[in-house]
Amino acid sequence: MVVIVRLAALPAGDDRGGEVRRFFPLGARFAYMSQFTIRGTFQTKRGQNDFETTIDATNEDVAREHTYANFGSRHGCTRHQVEIEEVEAQ
């Protein structure tokens, strides 16, 4: 479903005709959340470290993405430095 939002004032030179399209399902915030336990290793300056974390997510792919994002923000690791070995639904 596409939700169209009309804006009252647009910047000069904007040719969207007053429409901004937002692509999101209207019921997404009410989606069923599951808990996933994710195990793996991540690389730091001192070597490899094992990790195990539990994340609430809608599916396994979203849980993987949250794991990559958390390690990037907390430890400064890139996706190549994080190796996810197992994702288990609880």
Secondary structure as GFF3:
##gff-version 3
##sequence-region A 1 90
A	DSSP	beta_strand	2	6	.	.	.	ID=ss1
A	DSSP	beta_strand	19	23	.	.	.	ID=ss2
A	DSSP	three_ten_helix	28	30	.	.	.	ID=ss3
A	DSSP	beta_strand	34	44	.	.	.	ID=ss4
A	DSSP	beta_strand	47	57	.	.	.	ID=ss5
A	DSSP	alpha_helix	60	75	.	.	.	ID=ss6
A	DSSP	three_ten_helix	79	81	.	.	.	ID=ss7
A	DSSP	beta_strand	82	89	.	.	.	ID=ss8
###
